[in-house]
Amino acid sequence: MSDDCMNEHYCCLGVGQTVPEFRIDTYEPSKGDFGEFSLNSLKKTKKWGVLFFYPADFTFVCATEFAALAELHGEFKKAGAEVITISNDTKFVHLAWQREEKMLEKVKYAMGADPTGNIARMFGVQDEATGLALRGAFIISPDGKLFNSEVNFYNLGRNIDELLRKVKANIYLSAHGDEACPVNWQKKGDTTLKPSAELVGKVYEAYKEVKGN
């Protein structure tokens, strides 16, 4: 990605927009080696992408998030999504942290290195005052569109079950564009709503009837 392209998209990439092409060096725990991730690779494999930004390696809340993410990594893959974590640390520090921290012993997803902070800036999570990334989670469709974003401050960990729920909901809705997933929707087969003129002001009745209450 050129500097001009990066500058154009700093802090302005919003839900519904197309994510510009980017590439990032990675440490791949599943292989014990270094690699590379690109948005184009998602498009080629027609997979959804989950970008999981975090402040730094060898920190505390981050380790708990990584462990929870590792526990559900298989579910993300089964749903058709690739997970990549990203911080300003280098791929070498990623290797050392995953090797030394027992909370990360089950981690198999790619760990992206963004030492310049350019990718974090593109998604609006780079904190220039500290030089660290905030806890941002972003879901990207196979055609490169940003579908969801979540940003937490440093001291608040994310709910990985909820992140997986969002991935599943987006995948379902991409194939059922005339439907909407209401509160607490979890999986295919759960109650959905079909927006229409008849539904206006009648959500209570429709929701109650579909749920069989």
N, C-alpha and C positions, 0 to 999 in steps of 0.2 A: 504494500500500500504506500503510495507516495505521500510526502509531507503535506502537499496541497490538499489531497483527499482527506487526510487525517484532520487537518485544521478545519476543513469545511464541516466535519461531523462532530467536532469536540462538543460534548455536553448537550447535544441537540438530537440525539437518536431516541425516538419515542416509539411507543407501542403502535404497531400498524405500519411502521416504516420498513423499508428494505435495508438490511444490514450490508454495508459495503464489504467487499472481499478483504480478508485479512489472513495472515499466517502467523503462527507462534511456535517457538521451540518448546519441547516438552520433555519431561522425564516420564517414562512408561514403566510403572512398577510391574506390570504383567510380563514384561520382557526383560526387566532389569537393565534397560538401555535407554538412550535418548531417541527422540523422534520429532515429529512435526505435526501440527494440527492446522487445518485451514477450513474456512467456511465452504470452499469449493468441494472439499472432501465429503461434507455432509450432503451437498447437492448431488454429488455423483452416486452416493449410496442411498439417497432418498430417505435419510434419517433425520429425526428431530435433534436439535442440539440444546444442551443445558450448560450454560456458562455460569460457573460458581466462583465469583470473586471473593477473596478474603484478605485480611490485612497482611499477615506474615507467617512464615514458617517458624517453628519452635515457639509458638504461642499457645494459648490455653483454651479459649473457647473454640478456636479453629480446630484443635485436635479432637474435640468432642463432635464437632460437625462432620469432620472427615470420617470418624468411626461410624456415625449414623448413616452417612452417605454410602459408605462401603457396605453396610448391612443390606441396603436396598438397591445396590448397583445392579444386581441381577434383574430386578423388577423393571428398572429403567431400560435395560437392554431388551428385555422381553417385550416391552411396550413399543420399542423401535426408536429409542433415544440414546444418544451418546453424551456422556458426562465429561466435562473438562473443568478442572479447578484452575484458578488463575490468581497469582499474586505478583508483586514486584520482585520477588526473589528469583535467582537464577536457577537453571535446571540442575546445577550441581548442588545447590542448597536443598532443592526438592529431594534429590537422591539421598542426601545425608539425613534429612528429617524423616523420610519414610523408612529408612534403614534403622534409625535409632529410637524413634518414638513407638512404643508398643500399641498405642491407640491407632496407629496407622498400619499395623501389620497385615490387615485384610484389604488394604487399598489396592485396587487393580485399575482404576480409571486414570486417564492422562492428567498430568500435573503441568499446567502451562506456565511458562516464564515470560513475564512482561516487565523487565527491568527499567524500561524507559517510561512505563505507565501509559503508553499510547493507546493500548486497547482499553484500559480502564477509563481513560479520558473519553474515548469514543462512546462508551456506555454511561458516562457521567458519574462514575464512582471513584475517580481518583481524587484524594484529599491532598491538595497542593501544600497545605500547612504541615502535614506530617510526612508526605511522600509515600503514603500507604493507600491501599484500596479499601473502600468501605465494603460491607457484606452485601454484595449485589448478586442476585440470581436472575438469569434471563433465559427465556425459552424461545428458540428460533425454529421456524418451520423448515421443512426440506427445501422449499424454494427461497429461503433466505429472508423471510419476513419475521420481525420481532413481534411475538404474540403476548408475552408476559414479562413484567419486570417487578422486582422486589428489592428494596434497599434498606438495610438495617445499619445502625451505628455499630461501633466496634464491640461494645460489651453485651450485645444481644444476639444469641445464636438463632439460627433458622430452624423451622419445622420441616424435616425432610419428607415426612409423610404427606404434608400439604404440597410440597413441590412436586412429588410424584403424582398426586391427585390432579394438579394443574396440567401436567404433561398428558395424562390419560384423557382428561376432559378436552384438551385442545385437539388431540388425535381423533377423538370421537366426533367432535363438532366439525372437523375438517371434512368428514365424510357425511355429515348430517347437517348441512348448512341451514336448514329450515327449523332447526331445534335450538333450544337454549338449556344449559345446565343450571338448575337452581341451586340454592344453598345446600351444602353438604352432599352434593352429588359425588359418588365415589367411583363407579364403574359402569360399563355398558350393561344395560338392563335396568339401571336405576331410573327413577322418574325424571322425565324431561318435559319441557313446555314448548309449544309451537305458537310463537307470537302471531296474532291475527286481530282483526277488528273485534271479533267475538270475545277475545280474551281480555280486552281492555276493561278494567274494573271488575273482572270476574276471575282473577287468579286464585282466590281462595276456593271457589267452587271447583275449578278445573283441577287444582292441585289435590284437593281432597278426594275427588272422584278417581283420579289416576292412581293415587296411593291406596285407594280402597278403604278410606277411613269413614 
